[in-house]
Amino acid sequence: VKDASRRYPKHRIFFVSIHFDAERNKALEGTNVIAPRELPEIANSIINAFRAEGRARTLNGVEYFPIIRNGDVRDLYILNGRNNPLSQRILIELGNFNNPDDVWRLRNPTVRTDYARLIARGLAGLNTELAR
């Protein structure tokens, strides 16, 4: 991974970890993006792509933890800077296994394709002049 950064110094290289969570509250649905506090532009760009399609994380119809959770991502192994050498790293939770609508979306190949398109749109929408 470090070699890719050296090999392509003019490219922005991202580590994107895609998940589905299992929150107990069945009313919690939609997509949540988690990123280190120093990377709000990545989280904002991707969640804005999902928000534009009405797929951002909600609880009873109101956005809920739409960008970065209040907790510290240092405890998330894959986002921890010591464990992940890439400076651009995010975790995307596409839905909640305990929400029947989210489970239906996960099983629908058209929706999964839409998710991939929205992630790509969010990454492409980042300002390429932002600091690494």
Number of C-alpha atoms within 10 A of each C-alpha: 11 10 8 12 16 10 10 10 10 9 12 18 17 14 16 15 14 13 14 18 16 14 14 11 11 16 16 23 29 25 28 29 26 28 25 23 14 9 16 15 17 24 25 22 21 26 26 21 21 26 18 10 11 12 20 25 25 19 14 10 10 11 17 17 16 21 24 21 15 9 10 13 19 13 9 14 11 18 24 17 16 10 11 15 15 19 17 19 22 24 21 21 19 24 26 26 19 18 18 13 15 20 15 11 16 18 10 12 10 10 13 14 11 14 19 11 14 21 21 13 16 19 20 12 16 16 11 12 7 8 6 11
